[in-house]
């Protein structure tokens, strides 16, 4: 099950309920120590030097507990009770060039502005430019507001405990949090809280997509229609089509603009490629429609834009709209129970709401709600760091996978194509939220795997790998 995004007060209530149920705090600290050591080991190599920074509180206890679980690493623990007194020891440790620093100086209980000595200490840690693994929350960061209390550890990875804290998701917190990962099983009772925002776990997709019946055929798994590609943007049509095939719909037919028909058709084999014409009938034989990738040329026929708007208003066909076609959408409700999905990045979201990108990024969940309201309660996949999936009401899901190397042209075309390939299949239309969450997770997890193994990967590699990542229990989507 996805994890609720909670406040620090709720985390305290959860912990207290666990102690009241008879669980021991010492057992939880030991469990967290194991998890911290495991993640720190994943981030380093044999015989690397790891510096552990432990403060007075329970985060310090977690880091101290981690020390016994390291193997084949050189580990030094620095207990920091006074930043003035331990500053020289910090300098000595940093002079030995650690491969990783584990930050356990402060946790979610920090309730004061840090004094000058602490600011100096934390600033020196950051200035070392050593990768940092923060435990639960980067020291100095308010876990509710996402603001620092005078200074903040700038982590490469933050391993938060139990469930994500609301402040760690704020745009202002990203430079301190780095990659946010969640260790859900730390030995507490099941989380007693629910929330509007929910963090997706890879385990949410065990057994998904469902097993296919033995006596099935290509007609059992839908026929996807894609309208994509125009002069100068034909590659988007190819990427979206290839990605859609990775989701294994029964049949894919691409309709493209006449000037790019030949370069597109020459790159596709099992997908059918036709010229778009206003005579094409939807829904016809199709089970879903994707429109938008690469439809950015100025010479597109006006009939195509008119047809897209009419389909949005009237068709019972599940419809996914991406890229330039987002600007064509009418602010109308679609037929009752029809499936409508749009996939804007922050710039497109700003255009849809007639606002600015900073305003979108200030409150991304609000942007999802407002876009969905404006466009008939459609599903919205707001792309970017920690992609959001939701509608005008109900739960909003946060995708944890992915990395900054997804910021390449064509990345969104791959995601849109994979979504469409899933939604074209009748069995995947019964739980749209899970299908969309799975698509976003696979997109990011494929990028994570590529980045781990092949640092010079391209979007063509992403289109080849999406859908192939196993849904194993992991931190942040990377198999442990």
C-alpha positions as CSV (number, residue, x, y, z in Angstrom):
1,X,0.0,0.0,0.0
2,X,1.2,3.6,-0.7
3,X,2.4,5.5,2.4
4,X,0.6,8.6,3.6
5,X,2.7,11.8,3.7
6,X,2.6,12.9,7.3
7,X,3.5,15.7,9.7
8,X,6.0,15.4,12.5
9,X,3.2,15.4,15.1
10,X,1.6,12.4,13.4
11,X,5.0,10.6,13.4
12,X,5.2,11.2,17.1
13,X,1.7,9.8,17.6
14,X,2.6,6.7,15.5
15,X,5.7,6.1,17.6
16,X,3.8,6.5,20.9
17,X,1.1,4.1,19.7
18,X,3.8,1.6,18.9
19,X,5.4,1.9,22.4
20,X,1.9,1.6,23.9
21,X,1.4,-1.6,21.9
22,X,4.5,-3.1,23.5
23,X,7.1,-2.5,20.9
24,X,10.5,-1.5,22.2
25,X,12.2,1.7,21.1
26,X,15.6,-0.1,21.3
27,X,14.5,-2.7,18.7
28,X,13.3,0.1,16.3
29,X,16.6,1.9,16.7
30,X,18.5,-1.3,15.9
31,X,16.3,-2.0,12.9
32,X,16.9,1.6,11.6
33,X,20.7,1.1,12.2
34,X,20.6,-1.9,9.9
35,X,18.7,-0.1,7.2
36,X,21.1,2.9,7.4
37,X,24.1,0.7,7.2
38,X,22.7,-1.2,4.2
39,X,21.9,2.0,2.3
40,X,25.3,3.5,3.1
41,X,27.0,0.3,1.9
42,X,25.0,0.5,-1.4
43,X,26.3,4.1,-1.9
44,X,29.9,3.1,-1.4
45,X,32.5,0.4,-2.3
46,X,34.6,-2.1,-0.5
47,X,37.1,-0.5,1.9
48,X,35.7,3.0,1.4
49,X,35.9,5.3,4.4
50,X,32.5,6.3,5.8
51,X,32.1,9.1,8.4
52,X,29.2,8.9,10.8
53,X,28.0,12.1,12.4
54,X,25.7,11.5,15.4
55,X,24.0,14.1,17.5
56,X,22.4,13.9,20.9
57,X,18.9,12.8,19.8
58,X,17.3,9.7,18.4
59,X,18.7,10.3,15.0
60,X,22.1,10.1,16.5
61,X,21.1,6.9,18.2
62,X,20.1,5.5,14.8
63,X,23.5,6.4,13.3
64,X,25.4,5.0,16.3
65,X,23.4,1.7,15.9
66,X,24.4,1.5,12.3
67,X,28.1,1.2,13.1
68,X,28.0,-2.5,14.0
69,X,26.3,-3.5,10.7
70,X,29.0,-2.4,8.3
71,X,31.3,-4.9,6.8
72,X,34.2,-4.3,4.4
73,X,34.1,-0.5,5.1
74,X,36.3,1.7,7.2
75,X,33.8,3.5,9.5
76,X,34.5,6.3,12.0
77,X,31.8,7.6,14.4
78,X,32.0,11.3,15.5
79,X,29.7,12.0,18.4
80,X,28.8,15.7,18.1
81,X,27.6,17.1,21.4
82,X,29.3,20.5,21.0
83,X,30.0,21.8,17.5
84,X,32.8,24.0,18.8
85,X,34.6,21.2,20.6
86,X,34.2,18.6,17.7
87,X,35.0,21.0,14.9
88,X,38.7,20.1,14.9
89,X,37.8,16.4,14.9
90,X,35.6,17.0,11.9
91,X,38.4,18.7,10.0
92,X,40.7,15.7,10.7
93,X,38.1,13.2,9.5
94,X,37.4,15.3,6.3
95,X,41.2,15.4,5.6
96,X,41.0,11.6,5.1
97,X,38.5,12.1,2.2
98,X,35.5,10.0,3.2
99,X,33.5,8.5,0.4
100,X,30.3,9.1,2.3
101,X,29.1,11.1,5.3
102,X,26.0,9.8,7.2
103,X,24.2,12.6,8.8
104,X,22.4,12.0,12.1
105,X,23.1,15.4,13.8
106,X,19.4,16.5,14.2
107,X,16.1,14.9,13.5
108,X,12.5,16.0,13.3
109,X,12.6,17.2,16.9
110,X,14.7,20.2,16.1
111,X,12.6,23.2,17.3
112,X,15.1,26.1,17.5
113,X,17.2,28.3,15.2
114,X,20.7,26.9,15.1
115,X,23.4,29.1,16.6
116,X,26.5,30.3,14.9
117,X,28.6,27.3,15.9
118,X,26.2,24.8,14.4
119,X,25.9,26.9,11.2
120,X,29.7,26.8,10.9
121,X,29.8,23.0,11.5
122,X,27.1,22.2,9.0
123,X,28.5,24.6,6.4
124,X,31.9,22.9,6.7
125,X,30.3,19.5,6.1
126,X,28.6,20.8,3.0
127,X,31.7,22.6,1.8
128,X,33.6,19.2,1.8
129,X,31.6,18.2,-1.3
130,X,31.4,14.6,0.0
131,X,28.1,12.7,-0.8
132,X,25.9,12.7,2.3
133,X,23.2,10.3,3.3
134,X,20.8,12.1,5.7
135,X,18.9,9.9,8.2
136,X,15.1,10.8,8.3
137,X,15.6,14.5,7.6
138,X,18.7,16.6,6.6
139,X,20.0,18.2,9.8
140,X,18.7,21.7,10.2
141,X,15.7,21.3,8.0
142,X,12.2,21.7,9.4
143,X,10.4,18.5,8.4
144,X,7.0,20.2,8.4
145,X,7.8,23.4,6.5
146,X,10.7,22.5,4.3
147,X,12.6,25.5,5.5
148,X,16.0,25.5,7.3
149,X,16.6,26.7,10.8
150,X,19.7,28.7,10.0
151,X,21.5,26.0,8.0
152,X,20.8,22.7,6.5
153,X,22.8,19.6,5.5
154,X,22.8,19.3,1.7
155,X,22.3,15.6,1.2
156,X,22.6,13.5,-1.9
157,X,20.1,11.0,-0.5
158,X,17.7,11.4,2.4
159,X,16.4,8.1,3.9
160,X,13.3,9.1,5.8
161,X,11.9,6.6,8.3
162,X,8.4,5.1,8.4
163,X,6.7,7.6,6.0
164,X,7.6,10.7,4.1
165,X,7.3,14.0,6.1
166,X,5.4,16.8,4.4
167,X,8.2,19.4,4.5
168,X,10.6,17.1,2.6
169,X,8.4,17.4,-0.5
170,X,8.4,21.2,-0.6
171,X,10.2,22.8,-3.5
172,X,12.4,24.8,-1.1
173,X,13.6,21.6,0.5
174,X,14.9,19.8,-2.6
175,X,18.4,21.2,-2.5
176,X,18.8,19.8,1.0
177,X,16.9,16.5,0.6
178,X,18.4,15.4,-2.6
179,X,16.9,12.1,-3.6
180,X,14.1,11.2,-1.1
181,X,13.8,7.5,-0.2
182,X,11.6,5.9,2.4
183,X,12.4,3.0,4.7
184,X,8.8,2.0,5.5
185,X,9.4,-1.1,7.7
186,X,11.3,0.2,10.7
187,X,9.5,-2.0,13.3
188,X,6.5,0.2,14.2
189,X,2.9,-0.8,14.1
190,X,1.1,-0.2,10.8
191,X,0.8,3.5,10.2
192,X,-2.5,4.7,11.8
193,X,-2.8,7.9,9.6
194,X,-4.2,8.6,6.2
195,X,-3.5,11.6,4.0
196,X,-4.3,13.4,0.8
197,X,-0.8,12.8,-0.5
198,X,0.5,9.3,-0.7
199,X,4.0,7.9,-1.5
200,X,4.2,5.1,-4.0
201,X,6.2,2.0,-3.1
202,X,7.5,-0.5,-5.7
203,X,5.8,-3.2,-3.7
204,X,2.5,-1.6,-4.7
205,X,2.9,-3.3,-8.1
206,X,3.5,-6.9,-7.0
207,X,1.4,-9.0,-9.3
208,X,0.8,-6.1,-11.6
209,X,0.1,-6.0,-14.5
210,X,-2.1,-9.0,-14.0
211,X,-1.2,-12.4,-15.5
212,X,-2.7,-12.8,-19.0
213,X,-5.1,-15.7,-19.6
214,X,-3.4,-18.6,-21.5
215,X,-6.2,-18.7,-24.1
216,X,-5.9,-15.1,-25.2
217,X,-5.0,-13.3,-28.4
218,X,-4.0,-9.9,-29.6
219,X,-7.7,-8.8,-29.7
220,X,-7.9,-9.4,-26.0
221,X,-5.5,-6.6,-25.2
222,X,-6.8,-3.6,-27.1
223,X,-6.0,-1.6,-30.2
224,X,-4.2,1.7,-29.4
225,X,-4.5,4.6,-31.8
226,X,-1.8,7.3,-31.7
227,X,-2.0,10.7,-33.5
228,X,1.5,12.1,-33.4
229,X,4.4,13.5,-35.4
230,X,4.8,16.5,-37.7
231,X,7.6,18.3,-39.7
232,X,10.6,18.6,-37.5
233,X,9.1,16.5,-34.7
234,X,8.7,13.1,-36.2
235,X,11.0,11.5,-33.6
236,X,8.3,12.0,-30.9
237,X,5.9,9.8,-32.8
238,X,8.5,7.1,-33.1
239,X,9.4,7.2,-29.4
240,X,5.8,7.3,-28.2
241,X,4.9,4.3,-30.4
242,X,7.9,2.2,-29.4
243,X,7.2,2.9,-25.7
244,X,3.5,2.0,-26.1
245,X,4.6,-1.4,-27.5
246,X,6.6,-2.0,-24.3
247,X,3.3,-2.1,-22.5
248,X,2.1,-4.9,-24.8
249,X,-1.3,-3.7,-26.1
250,X,-2.6,-6.1,-28.8
251,X,-2.3,-3.7,-31.7
252,X,-0.8,-0.2,-32.2
253,X,-1.7,2.1,-35.1
254,X,0.0,5.4,-35.6
255,X,-1.6,8.2,-37.6
256,X,0.9,10.8,-38.6
257,X,1.1,14.0,-40.7
258,X,1.8,13.4,-44.4
259,X,5.2,15.2,-44.6
260,X,6.7,12.9,-42.0
261,X,5.0,9.6,-43.0
262,X,8.1,8.0,-44.6
263,X,10.7,8.8,-42.0
264,X,8.3,7.6,-39.3
265,X,7.1,4.5,-41.1
266,X,10.7,3.4,-41.9
267,X,11.6,3.3,-38.2
268,X,8.6,1.1,-37.1
269,X,8.0,-2.5,-37.8
270,X,5.2,-4.2,-35.8
271,X,3.2,-1.0,-35.4
272,X,0.9,0.0,-38.3
273,X,1.5,3.5,-39.7
274,X,-1.2,5.5,-41.6
275,X,-1.7,9.0,-42.7
276,X,-4.0,11.0,-40.5
277,X,-7.2,12.1,-42.2
278,X,-10.4,13.7,-40.9
279,X,-12.1,10.6,-42.3
280,X,-10.6,8.3,-39.7
281,X,-13.3,7.1,-37.4
282,X,-12.9,7.0,-33.7
283,X,-13.6,4.9,-31.7
284,X,-14.0,2.4,-34.5
285,X,-11.9,-0.6,-33.8
286,X,-9.8,1.2,-31.2
287,X,-9.7,0.9,-27.4
288,X,-7.8,4.0,-26.5
289,X,-6.3,7.1,-28.2
290,X,-3.1,9.0,-27.6
291,X,-2.8,12.4,-29.2
292,X,0.0,15.0,-28.9
293,X,3.6,13.8,-29.2
294,X,5.4,15.8,-31.9
295,X,2.3,17.8,-33.1
296,X,4.1,21.1,-32.9
297,X,4.6,22.0,-36.6
298,X,2.9,25.2,-37.8
299,X,1.5,23.5,-40.9
300,X,-0.8,21.1,-39.1
301,X,-4.3,21.0,-40.5
302,X,-6.9,23.0,-38.5
303,X,-9.2,19.9,-38.9
304,X,-6.9,18.0,-36.6
305,X,-7.2,20.5,-33.8
306,X,-11.0,20.6,-34.3
307,X,-11.2,16.8,-34.3
308,X,-9.1,16.5,-31.1
309,X,-11.5,18.9,-29.3
310,X,-14.5,17.1,-30.5
311,X,-13.1,13.7,-29.4
312,X,-12.3,15.1,-25.9
313,X,-15.9,16.3,-25.5
314,X,-17.8,13.5,-27.1
315,X,-15.9,10.2,-27.5
316,X,-16.3,7.4,-25.0
317,X,-12.8,6.2,-26.0
318,X,-10.2,6.5,-23.2
319,X,-8.0,9.4,-24.3
320,X,-4.5,10.5,-23.3
321,X,-3.4,14.0,-24.3
322,X,0.2,15.2,-24.2
323,X,2.5,17.9,-25.4
324,X,1.2,20.4,-27.9
325,X,-2.3,18.9,-28.0
326,X,-2.7,20.1,-24.3
327,X,-3.2,23.6,-25.7
328,X,-6.1,22.4,-27.8
329,X,-8.2,21.1,-24.9
330,X,-11.7,22.5,-24.3
331,X,-12.8,23.2,-20.8
332,X,-15.6,20.7,-21.1
333,X,-16.7,17.6,-19.3
334,X,-16.3,14.4,-21.2
335,X,-19.0,11.7,-21.4
336,X,-19.8,10.1,-18.0
337,X,-17.4,7.3,-17.0
338,X,-15.0,8.1,-19.9
339,X,-11.3,8.0,-19.1
340,X,-9.4,11.3,-19.7
341,X,-5.7,11.6,-18.9
342,X,-3.3,14.6,-19.5
343,X,0.4,14.7,-18.9
344,X,1.7,18.3,-18.5
345,X,5.1,19.3,-17.4
346,X,5.3,22.4,-15.2
347,X,5.5,24.8,-18.2
348,X,2.4,23.3,-19.8
349,X,0.6,23.2,-16.5
350,X,1.3,26.9,-16.1
351,X,-0.2,27.6,-19.6
352,X,-3.3,25.5,-18.8
353,X,-3.9,27.5,-15.6
354,X,-2.7,30.8,-17.1
355,X,-0.1,31.3,-14.4
356,X,3.7,30.9,-14.0
357,X,5.9,27.9,-13.4
358,X,7.1,29.2,-10.0
359,X,3.4,29.3,-8.9
360,X,2.9,25.8,-10.1
361,X,6.0,24.5,-8.3
362,X,5.0,26.3,-5.0
363,X,2.1,24.0,-4.6
364,X,2.1,21.1,-7.1
365,X,-0.8,19.2,-5.5
366,X,-3.0,22.3,-5.8
367,X,-2.0,22.6,-9.5
368,X,-3.2,19.0,-10.0
369,X,-6.5,19.7,-8.4
370,X,-7.1,22.9,-10.4
371,X,-6.1,21.5,-13.8
372,X,-8.4,18.5,-13.2
373,X,-11.3,20.8,-12.3
374,X,-10.8,23.0,-15.4
375,X,-10.8,20.0,-17.7
376,X,-13.7,17.8,-16.6
377,X,-12.2,16.0,-13.6
378,X,-9.6,14.3,-15.9
379,X,-6.6,12.4,-14.5
380,X,-3.5,14.6,-14.3
381,X,0.1,13.4,-14.3
382,X,2.1,16.5,-13.4
383,X,5.6,15.6,-14.5
384,X,8.8,16.7,-12.9
385,X,10.7,16.0,-9.7
386,X,8.4,13.6,-7.8
387,X,5.7,13.4,-10.5
388,X,2.2,13.6,-9.1
389,X,-0.8,11.6,-10.2
390,X,-4.3,12.6,-9.2
391,X,-7.6,14.3,-10.0
392,X,-9.7,17.2,-8.6
393,X,-10.8,15.0,-5.6
394,X,-9.4,11.9,-3.9
395,X,-5.9,10.8,-3.2
396,X,-2.9,12.2,-5.0
397,X,0.0,9.8,-5.5
398,X,3.7,10.8,-5.5
399,X,6.1,8.9,-7.8
400,X,9.5,8.3,-6.1
401,X,11.5,7.0,-9.0
402,X,13.5,8.9,-11.6
403,X,16.5,11.2,-11.7
404,X,17.6,14.5,-13.3
405,X,18.9,12.7,-16.4
406,X,15.2,12.3,-17.5
407,X,15.4,16.0,-18.4
408,X,16.0,15.2,-22.1
409,X,13.9,15.8,-25.1
410,X,11.6,12.8,-25.8
411,X,11.3,11.7,-22.2
412,X,7.7,12.8,-22.0
413,X,6.9,11.1,-25.3
414,X,8.1,7.8,-23.8
415,X,5.9,8.2,-20.7
416,X,2.8,9.2,-22.7
417,X,3.3,6.2,-25.1
418,X,3.7,3.7,-22.2
419,X,0.6,5.1,-20.4
420,X,-1.4,4.8,-23.6
421,X,-0.2,1.2,-24.2
422,X,-1.4,0.2,-20.8
423,X,-4.7,2.1,-20.9
424,X,-5.6,0.5,-24.3
425,X,-5.9,-2.8,-22.6
426,X,-9.4,-3.4,-21.2
427,X,-8.1,-5.1,-18.0
428,X,-5.9,-2.0,-17.2
429,X,-8.9,0.4,-17.5
430,X,-10.5,-1.1,-14.4
431,X,-8.0,0.6,-12.0
432,X,-6.8,3.7,-13.9
433,X,-5.0,5.1,-10.8
434,X,-2.8,2.0,-10.4
435,X,-2.1,1.8,-14.1
436,X,-1.0,5.5,-14.2
437,X,1.1,5.0,-11.0
438,X,2.8,2.0,-12.5
439,X,3.6,3.8,-15.8
440,X,5.2,6.7,-13.9
441,X,7.1,4.4,-11.7
442,X,8.4,2.3,-14.5
443,X,9.4,5.4,-16.4
444,X,11.5,6.7,-13.5
445,X,12.8,3.3,-12.5
446,X,14.0,2.6,-16.0
447,X,15.9,5.9,-15.9
448,X,17.4,5.0,-12.5
449,X,18.6,1.6,-13.7
450,X,20.1,3.1,-16.9
451,X,21.9,5.8,-14.8
452,X,23.3,3.1,-12.5
453,X,24.6,1.0,-15.3
454,X,25.1,3.2,-18.4
455,X,25.9,6.8,-17.6
456,X,25.6,8.0,-21.3
457,X,22.2,6.5,-21.9
458,X,19.7,8.2,-24.2
459,X,15.9,8.5,-24.5
460,X,16.0,5.7,-27.1
461,X,17.4,3.5,-24.4
462,X,14.6,4.5,-22.1
463,X,12.0,3.6,-24.7
464,X,13.7,0.2,-24.9
465,X,13.8,-0.5,-21.1
466,X,10.6,0.9,-19.8
467,X,8.3,-1.8,-18.5
468,X,11.2,-4.1,-17.8
469,X,12.0,-3.1,-14.2
470,X,11.1,-5.7,-11.5
471,X,8.9,-4.4,-8.7
472,X,11.1,-5.4,-5.9
473,X,11.1,-4.0,-2.4
474,X,13.6,-1.1,-2.5
475,X,14.5,2.4,-1.5
476,X,13.5,4.9,-4.1
477,X,12.8,2.4,-6.8
478,X,16.3,0.9,-7.0
479,X,16.5,-2.8,-6.2
480,X,18.5,-3.4,-3.1
